[in-house]
Amino acid sequence: MTKNNSKLLTHNSQLLTLNLIILLSILTLGFKCNKSKKSESAEAEVDTLTTVDSLTLLIENKQTELLELDSIIKLKRDSLSQRETELITREQALDKASQKIDLTLKHSSAKLSKIYETMEPSKSASVMDSLPDENVVKLLLSMKERSSARILEVLPPDRAARITQKIMRVKNE
């Protein structure tokens, strides 16, 4: 439950208790007035006492219900707090794993780019021609400019243009 729901529940329970107390007071006053009238019968007094006792019992039951609801709310809050802590811990672990993967990919990309740089541009281009554009962009960006230029020269013109546009977008980001 949210804080607003909890506050609303507490406010409603206070209003209910207050209403029951007022009702009990009115009945008690009515009982006293009835008692002062000598024309009232003893039977009416017993009925009034029974009503007051019933209302008192009802108030006590409602107070017990409210206490039980408060306990349930506390348990739910504790559970939510525990889940939130678990989620934060998991999120931190995922962030660490993601950083580790990114670092590994950077190292792999750097190694691959060095391998492609040592190859003849035409052979590098023929291999890169079968790779997705995003991979070629990453490789070319991690190479020396001169090596990247030589490979782009050998790639088909439409592919070289498309890759060049993607490299420009990456550099502008």
KOLTI-892632 format. One record per residue (C-alpha): residue number from 1; residue in one letter; x negated, y negated, z. Coordinates in steps of 0.001 Angstrom, whole numbers, plus 500000, padded with zeros to 6 digits. Layout:
BEGIN
+------+------+--------+--------+--------+
| resi | resn |     xx |     yy |     zz |
+------+------+--------+--------+--------+
|  NUM |    A |      X |      Y |      Z |
...
+------+------+--------+--------+--------+
//
This chain:
BEGIN
+------+------+--------+--------+--------+
| resi | resn |     xx |     yy |     zz |
+------+------+--------+--------+--------+
|    1 |    M | 500000 | 500000 | 500000 |
|    2 |    T | 498846 | 496488 | 499342 |
|    3 |    K | 498371 | 493895 | 502040 |
|    4 |    N | 501523 | 492096 | 500883 |
|    5 |    N | 503593 | 495282 | 501196 |
|    6 |    S | 502169 | 495888 | 504648 |
|    7 |    K | 502918 | 492325 | 505737 |
|    8 |    L | 506425 | 492598 | 504319 |
|    9 |    L | 507005 | 495883 | 506153 |
|   10 |    T | 505757 | 494376 | 509426 |
|   11 |    H | 507892 | 491262 | 508913 |
|   12 |    N | 510975 | 493363 | 508117 |
|   13 |    S | 510425 | 495545 | 511166 |
|   14 |    Q | 510141 | 492467 | 513368 |
|   15 |    L | 513371 | 491060 | 511921 |
|   16 |    L | 515138 | 494379 | 512445 |
|   17 |    T | 513984 | 494570 | 516051 |
|   18 |    L | 515031 | 490954 | 516642 |
|   19 |    N | 518475 | 491582 | 515119 |
|   20 |    L | 518967 | 494649 | 517267 |
|   21 |    I | 517949 | 492742 | 520400 |
|   22 |    I | 520407 | 489940 | 519538 |
|   23 |    L | 523164 | 492466 | 518937 |
|   24 |    L | 522357 | 494169 | 522235 |
|   25 |    S | 522437 | 490791 | 524017 |
|   26 |    I | 525820 | 489925 | 522504 |
|   27 |    L | 527237 | 493268 | 523574 |
|   28 |    T | 525804 | 492835 | 527047 |
|   29 |    L | 527354 | 489365 | 527318 |
|   30 |    G | 530625 | 490789 | 526109 |
|   31 |    F | 530321 | 493459 | 528746 |
|   32 |    K | 529724 | 490851 | 531451 |
|   33 |    C | 532697 | 488816 | 530245 |
|   34 |    N | 534827 | 491913 | 530198 |
|   35 |    K | 533641 | 492770 | 533677 |
|   36 |    S | 534660 | 489359 | 534957 |
|   37 |    K | 538137 | 489826 | 533651 |
|   38 |    K | 539985 | 491835 | 536200 |
|   39 |    S | 542589 | 492913 | 533679 |
|   40 |    E | 540115 | 495123 | 531784 |
|   41 |    S | 540264 | 498755 | 532447 |
|   42 |    A | 537369 | 500919 | 533588 |
|   43 |    E | 537685 | 502841 | 530342 |
|   44 |    A | 536765 | 499753 | 528278 |
|   45 |    E | 533712 | 499230 | 530461 |
|   46 |    V | 532576 | 502797 | 529867 |
|   47 |    D | 533039 | 502307 | 526097 |
|   48 |    T | 530941 | 499151 | 526200 |
|   49 |    L | 528212 | 500894 | 528209 |
|   50 |    T | 528230 | 503776 | 525744 |
|   51 |    T | 527868 | 501317 | 522845 |
|   52 |    V | 524996 | 499534 | 524590 |
|   53 |    D | 523272 | 502852 | 525290 |
|   54 |    S | 523757 | 503911 | 521662 |
|   55 |    L | 522270 | 500663 | 520411 |
|   56 |    T | 519352 | 500937 | 522809 |
|   57 |    L | 518669 | 504447 | 521560 |
|   58 |    L | 518937 | 503238 | 517964 |
|   59 |    I | 516425 | 500455 | 518656 |
|   60 |    E | 514016 | 502938 | 520241 |
|   61 |    N | 514362 | 505292 | 517246 |
|   62 |    K | 513700 | 502452 | 514803 |
|   63 |    Q | 510652 | 501374 | 516790 |
|   64 |    T | 509360 | 504954 | 516669 |
|   65 |    E | 509936 | 505050 | 512905 |
|   66 |    L | 508051 | 501780 | 512511 |
|   67 |    L | 505118 | 503118 | 514514 |
|   68 |    E | 505054 | 506224 | 512317 |
|   69 |    L | 505115 | 504076 | 509178 |
|   70 |    D | 502279 | 501954 | 510544 |
|   71 |    S | 500260 | 505143 | 511114 |
|   72 |    I | 500930 | 506286 | 507559 |
|   73 |    I | 499852 | 502891 | 506211 |
|   74 |    K | 496626 | 503058 | 508212 |
|   75 |    L | 495868 | 506553 | 506889 |
|   76 |    K | 496527 | 505421 | 503309 |
|   77 |    R | 494257 | 502394 | 503778 |
|   78 |    D | 491488 | 504576 | 505154 |
|   79 |    S | 491873 | 506998 | 502260 |
|   80 |    L | 491755 | 504177 | 499715 |
|   81 |    S | 488695 | 502707 | 501361 |
|   82 |    Q | 486945 | 506072 | 501248 |
|   83 |    R | 487842 | 506533 | 497577 |
|   84 |    E | 486596 | 503057 | 496777 |
|   85 |    T | 483262 | 503843 | 498420 |
|   86 |    E | 483011 | 507103 | 496449 |
|   87 |    L | 483760 | 505279 | 493195 |
|   88 |    I | 481115 | 502657 | 493901 |
|   89 |    T | 478576 | 505392 | 494595 |
|   90 |    R | 479485 | 507196 | 491356 |
|   91 |    E | 479322 | 503956 | 489386 |
|   92 |    Q | 475843 | 503243 | 490724 |
|   93 |    A | 474697 | 506761 | 489821 |
|   94 |    L | 476097 | 506356 | 486301 |
|   95 |    D | 474340 | 503012 | 485917 |
|   96 |    K | 471021 | 504581 | 486913 |
|   97 |    A | 471538 | 507489 | 484514 |
|   98 |    S | 472476 | 505085 | 481708 |
|   99 |    Q | 469346 | 503005 | 482315 |
|  100 |    K | 467224 | 506141 | 482246 |
|  101 |    I | 468790 | 507266 | 478966 |
|  102 |    D | 468280 | 503815 | 477438 |
|  103 |    L | 464628 | 503836 | 478448 |
|  104 |    T | 464150 | 507331 | 477012 |
|  105 |    L | 465778 | 506280 | 473737 |
|  106 |    K | 463541 | 503208 | 473520 |
|  107 |    H | 460452 | 505348 | 473984 |
|  108 |    S | 461683 | 507884 | 471429 |
|  109 |    S | 462499 | 505139 | 468945 |
|  110 |    A | 459070 | 503582 | 469426 |
|  111 |    K | 457378 | 506940 | 468847 |
|  112 |    L | 459468 | 507609 | 465752 |
|  113 |    S | 458765 | 504191 | 464324 |
|  114 |    K | 455032 | 504770 | 464717 |
|  115 |    I | 455375 | 508094 | 462912 |
|  116 |    Y | 457232 | 506408 | 460029 |
|  117 |    E | 454631 | 503637 | 459909 |
|  118 |    T | 451856 | 506172 | 459352 |
|  119 |    M | 453729 | 507741 | 456423 |
|  120 |    E | 453699 | 506347 | 452910 |
|  121 |    P | 456528 | 503812 | 452474 |
|  122 |    S | 458197 | 505869 | 449711 |
|  123 |    K | 458296 | 508983 | 451899 |
|  124 |    S | 459533 | 507022 | 454934 |
|  125 |    A | 462236 | 505435 | 452761 |
|  126 |    S | 463364 | 508796 | 451361 |
|  127 |    V | 463762 | 510201 | 454878 |
|  128 |    M | 465478 | 507029 | 456135 |
|  129 |    D | 467832 | 507123 | 453179 |
|  130 |    S | 469586 | 510076 | 454815 |
|  131 |    L | 469812 | 508397 | 458257 |
|  132 |    P | 472749 | 506233 | 459403 |
|  133 |    D | 472212 | 502472 | 458982 |
|  134 |    E | 472149 | 501855 | 462755 |
|  135 |    N | 469239 | 504272 | 463206 |
|  136 |    V | 467318 | 502754 | 460302 |
|  137 |    V | 467850 | 499275 | 461760 |
|  138 |    K | 466484 | 500380 | 465138 |
|  139 |    L | 463463 | 502017 | 463531 |
|  140 |    L | 462668 | 499051 | 461301 |
|  141 |    L | 463020 | 496597 | 464185 |
|  142 |    S | 460516 | 498533 | 466282 |
|  143 |    M | 457961 | 498617 | 463438 |
|  144 |    K | 455507 | 495970 | 462362 |
|  145 |    E | 457071 | 493558 | 459892 |
|  146 |    R | 454702 | 494562 | 457111 |
|  147 |    S | 455610 | 498255 | 457439 |
|  148 |    S | 459335 | 497453 | 457569 |
|  149 |    A | 459036 | 495307 | 454446 |
|  150 |    R | 457270 | 498083 | 452512 |
|  151 |    I | 459987 | 500585 | 453409 |
|  152 |    L | 462797 | 498146 | 452522 |
|  153 |    E | 461129 | 497603 | 449110 |
|  154 |    V | 461454 | 501304 | 448315 |
|  155 |    L | 465035 | 501790 | 449551 |
|  156 |    P | 467849 | 501425 | 447003 |
|  157 |    P | 468699 | 497689 | 446704 |
|  158 |    D | 472288 | 497970 | 448004 |
|  159 |    R | 471167 | 499958 | 451047 |
|  160 |    A | 468241 | 497590 | 451679 |
|  161 |    A | 470648 | 494609 | 451538 |
|  162 |    R | 473128 | 496257 | 453913 |
|  163 |    I | 470372 | 497134 | 456390 |
|  164 |    T | 468911 | 493629 | 456137 |
|  165 |    Q | 472308 | 492135 | 457034 |
|  166 |    K | 472570 | 494436 | 460039 |
|  167 |    I | 469050 | 493512 | 461145 |
|  168 |    M | 469991 | 489817 | 460941 |
|  169 |    R | 473117 | 490428 | 463067 |
|  170 |    V | 471084 | 492300 | 465695 |
|  171 |    K | 468470 | 489540 | 465833 |
|  172 |    N | 471159 | 486862 | 466191 |
|  173 |    E | 472803 | 488631 | 469154 |
+------+------+--------+--------+--------+
//
